[in-house]
Each structure stands twice: as structure tokens, then as C-alpha cells.
Amino acid sequence: TWLEYRADTDPRDPSSVLRLCLVPAVPWVSFHQVIFPTSSRRFYRVERSVDLESWEPVTGDFQGTGSEVGVTDPRPPWELPAAYYRVAVW
């Protein structure tokens, strides 16, 4: 329930979830993009890792809009051995 509160989702509604959708890059043409729903009552930051141990911000902190947000990773995917993404929310 605490995680539901933190993400501003409804624990009684199975469709109310913070779900990330990754739009993978097309090699040498585009960049990875992360799409997720936001709440206007929460702040977010998208982070990237190449090893699941150390994380670096892809974005600065931003307030949610109440609708889906798409964040494009500015780092070229062909420079990364792997890329994992997560969203911090508060």
C-alpha cells in the first residue's frame, strides 16, 4: 500500500499502476524512450544503469502532468553495452 501511495495509484484498482513502457531505439537512427503515466501530485526522475548497480539520471526532477510522459534518453544506444531504466517517484 505504501508503494501505491507513493506512486499515487489506487490499491483497490488493478488497472491503476505505474507501468514503464520502453520504446527501443532503432540502431543509428533513434534513441531509447521510456513512457509512463504520471500524477500531477508527484515528482519524477528517470534513471539509467548499465550494470544494475550504479544509476545515473537521464532527466532532472520534474512534476507529473496527470497523463503519460515520454522521456528520451539522450545518450546514443550504440554507445551502451546495455541499458536499464527506472523511475524514481515522490
C-alpha atoms as a printed R data frame, in Angstrom:
   type eleno elety resid chain resno      x      y       z
1  ATOM     1    CA   THR     A     1  0.000  0.000   0.000
2  ATOM     2    CA   TRP     A     2  2.897  2.370   0.753
3  ATOM     3    CA   LEU     A     3  4.247  1.967  -2.792
4  ATOM     4    CA   GLU     A     4  0.771  2.591  -4.186
5  ATOM     5    CA   TYR     A     5  0.551  5.791  -2.128
6  ATOM     6    CA   ARG     A     6  3.998  6.885  -3.244
7  ATOM     7    CA   ALA     A     7  3.132  6.398  -6.921
8  ATOM     8    CA   ASP     A     8 -0.305  7.968  -6.367
9  ATOM     9    CA   THR     A     9 -2.072  4.859  -7.676
10 ATOM    10    CA   ASP     A    10 -5.198  3.238  -6.204
11 ATOM    11    CA   PRO     A    11 -4.517 -0.074  -4.401
12 ATOM    12    CA   ARG     A    12 -8.173 -1.069  -4.930
13 ATOM    13    CA   ASP     A    13 -7.987 -0.625  -8.708
14 ATOM    14    CA   PRO     A    14 -5.959 -3.295 -10.560
15 ATOM    15    CA   SER     A    15 -5.661 -1.035 -13.615
16 ATOM    16    CA   SER     A    16 -4.132  1.821 -11.579
17 ATOM    17    CA   VAL     A    17 -0.414  1.055 -11.900
18 ATOM    18    CA   LEU     A    18  2.878  2.767 -12.599
19 ATOM    19    CA   ARG     A    19  3.984  0.756 -15.631
20 ATOM    20    CA   LEU     A    20  7.007  1.677 -17.734
21 ATOM    21    CA   CYS     A    21  6.968  1.113 -21.463
22 ATOM    22    CA   LEU     A    22 10.325  1.111 -23.236
23 ATOM    23    CA   VAL     A    23 10.369  2.107 -26.883
24 ATOM    24    CA   PRO     A    24 13.680  0.664 -28.060
25 ATOM    25    CA   ALA     A    25 15.945  2.608 -30.346
26 ATOM    26    CA   VAL     A    26 16.401  1.844 -33.999
27 ATOM    27    CA   PRO     A    27 20.184  1.391 -34.385
28 ATOM    28    CA   TRP     A    28 21.928  4.528 -35.687
29 ATOM    29    CA   VAL     A    29 18.557  6.265 -36.200
30 ATOM    30    CA   SER     A    30 16.811  6.913 -32.872
31 ATOM    31    CA   PHE     A    31 17.237  6.795 -29.095
32 ATOM    32    CA   HIS     A    32 15.577  4.760 -26.307
33 ATOM    33    CA   GLN     A    33 12.399  6.252 -24.916
34 ATOM    34    CA   VAL     A    34 10.601  5.481 -21.639
35 ATOM    35    CA   ILE     A    35  6.854  6.185 -21.435
36 ATOM    36    CA   PHE     A    36  4.885  6.060 -18.182
37 ATOM    37    CA   PRO     A    37  1.781  7.545 -16.523
38 ATOM    38    CA   THR     A    38  2.273 10.422 -14.088
39 ATOM    39    CA   SER     A    39  0.309 12.182 -11.393
40 ATOM    40    CA   SER     A    40  0.236 15.955 -11.096
41 ATOM    41    CA   ARG     A    41  0.690 15.444  -7.329
42 ATOM    42    CA   ARG     A    42  4.062 13.681  -7.688
43 ATOM    43    CA   PHE     A    43  7.590 14.384  -8.909
44 ATOM    44    CA   TYR     A    44  9.635 12.038 -11.092
45 ATOM    45    CA   ARG     A    45 13.174 11.345 -12.288
46 ATOM    46    CA   VAL     A    46 14.195  8.765 -14.924
47 ATOM    47    CA   GLU     A    47 17.477  6.957 -14.261
48 ATOM    48    CA   ARG     A    48 19.682  4.640 -16.354
49 ATOM    49    CA   SER     A    49 22.134  1.887 -15.444
50 ATOM    50    CA   VAL     A    50 24.407 -0.313 -17.499
51 ATOM    51    CA   ASP     A    51 25.070 -2.792 -14.663
52 ATOM    52    CA   LEU     A    52 22.024 -2.551 -12.322
53 ATOM    53    CA   GLU     A    53 24.341 -1.361  -9.532
54 ATOM    54    CA   SER     A    54 25.092  2.274 -10.290
55 ATOM    55    CA   TRP     A    55 22.387  4.591 -11.598
56 ATOM    56    CA   GLU     A    56 22.647  7.978 -13.292
57 ATOM    57    CA   PRO     A    57 19.866 10.445 -14.024
58 ATOM    58    CA   VAL     A    58 18.535 10.698 -17.562
59 ATOM    59    CA   THR     A    59 16.337 13.639 -16.561
60 ATOM    60    CA   GLY     A    60 16.289 16.160 -13.803
61 ATOM    61    CA   ASP     A    61 13.421 16.094 -11.339
62 ATOM    62    CA   PHE     A    62 10.104 17.099 -12.893
63 ATOM    63    CA   GLN     A    63  6.491 17.336 -11.809
64 ATOM    64    CA   GLY     A    64  3.998 14.924 -13.314
65 ATOM    65    CA   THR     A    65  1.314 16.148 -15.673
66 ATOM    66    CA   GLY     A    66 -1.515 13.773 -14.820
67 ATOM    67    CA   SER     A    67 -1.075 11.965 -18.124
68 ATOM    68    CA   GLU     A    68  1.539  9.822 -19.855
69 ATOM    69    CA   VAL     A    69  5.015 11.282 -20.263
70 ATOM    70    CA   GLY     A    70  7.675 10.168 -22.707
71 ATOM    71    CA   VAL     A    71 11.341 10.666 -21.820
72 ATOM    72    CA   THR     A    72 14.016 10.172 -24.466
73 ATOM    73    CA   ASP     A    73 17.460  9.065 -23.306
74 ATOM    74    CA   PRO     A    74 19.913 11.497 -24.945
75 ATOM    75    CA   ARG     A    75 22.795  9.003 -24.843
76 ATOM    76    CA   PRO     A    76 23.196  7.125 -28.140
77 ATOM    77    CA   PRO     A    77 22.205  3.488 -27.542
78 ATOM    78    CA   TRP     A    78 25.058  2.202 -29.693
79 ATOM    79    CA   GLU     A    79 27.463  3.603 -27.056
80 ATOM    80    CA   LEU     A    80 25.898  1.497 -24.266
81 ATOM    81    CA   PRO     A    81 26.644 -2.189 -23.683
82 ATOM    82    CA   ALA     A    82 23.206 -2.454 -22.046
83 ATOM    83    CA   ALA     A    83 20.645 -0.013 -20.721
84 ATOM    84    CA   TYR     A    84 18.236 -0.478 -17.836
85 ATOM    85    CA   TYR     A    85 15.754  2.205 -16.773
86 ATOM    86    CA   ARG     A    86 13.831  3.017 -13.632
87 ATOM    87    CA   VAL     A    87 11.631  5.873 -12.461
88 ATOM    88    CA   ALA     A    88 12.002  7.457  -9.043
89 ATOM    89    CA   VAL     A    89  8.768  8.980  -7.751
90 ATOM    90    CA   TRP     A    90  7.933 11.056  -4.669
